[in-house]
Amino acid sequence: MSSTSNSSIASGTDPAALGAEPGRAPAPSAPTPNTPTPSAGGAAAMWDERSNRTMSVIERCRDRNVPYLVMSIVTAIRHRHLLGFLYAGRQRVVEPHIYGVNFKAHAVLSAFQLRGGSASGERVGWKMFLVEEMEDVRTLPDEFPGPRKDYNPEDPSFSAVYAQL
């Protein structure tokens, strides 16, 4: 067994590669809060104030019950159900069209917002939502007819697509 600590493996950082003594993790260099940093496999990571360490997007998602969140999004897309959630302190109701990952390695949802608040002032229209910022996500019983006429299934904002209309 190597001398790399389990916490180093989990965070994707090899202490030996950073010049630390074998068996000892290097002193953390604290990036500014919520600043993306590279991690194993090129996935984005963020500084977490609670644990005082960098957490990968995967770790942050595990922390927030993301499997349920992702299933709600994917189910809503596949069955063409409206999706409701809280985002930036405002309730939203959307027609979900694409769920995937953008080029900054963030899970995102492209959706047409039907009603609710908006920080931009645009209450209706196409929006891109960071999945990690979505709260109280629920699939609504109301269905929508299908893709909007201006829907782009080849949206260049995505590096990977996991579900789409």
ABEGO torsion letter per residue (X at the ends): XBABBAAAAAAGBBAAAAGBBBGBBBBBBBBBBGBBBBBBGGBBBBBBAAAGBBBBAAAAAAAAGAAAAAAAAAAAAAAGBBBBBBBGGBBBBBBBABBBBBAAGBBBBBBBBABEBBAAGBABEBBBBBAAABBGBBBBABBBAEBBAABBAABAABABBABBX
